Amino acid sequence: MAIQQVKFRQAALSYLIYGCLYLAGAAYIATSGVSGRAMTARSTLVWFGVGAILVILFPWLISKGYVWFTRLLVLLVLFRAVGIVRVIVRPTIAAVPLIGGIELPMRLGAFFFLLVTLGASYMLARAAWDLSP
């Protein structure tokens, strides 16, 4: 297997992990009721259904080595990172309740997601522009 193919497979795995964590985090925030947005059952199903399809489809497209798709995805993921930085700077809520009555500060949770997002964007860029490790 060529080194470039390995990079695309690693990028696909990174995006899959990023997508699953992001979708799980969004689902948890939506079900805990702290998101501040009222969603109907149907809109929730559509929103998370589309998200699940993208979590499956995008890694598959990345693993096929579509360079321009992966480059575009780098930009979209970095755009999402900017949104996460905004949450770190100005969180909409102080804390997110976790299982067991523990509360996680929103800034800390957003910082974790920022690290995951930047890691995924690095792996995507590494494959898309054939960067050295």
Secondary structure as GFF3:
##gff-version 3
##sequence-region A 1 133
A	DSSP	alpha_helix	3	32	.	.	.	ID=ss1
A	DSSP	alpha_helix	41	63	.	.	.	ID=ss2
A	DSSP	alpha_helix	67	89	.	.	.	ID=ss3
A	DSSP	beta_strand	95	97	.	.	.	ID=ss4
A	DSSP	beta_strand	103	105	.	.	.	ID=ss5
A	DSSP	alpha_helix	106	128	.	.	.	ID=ss6
###
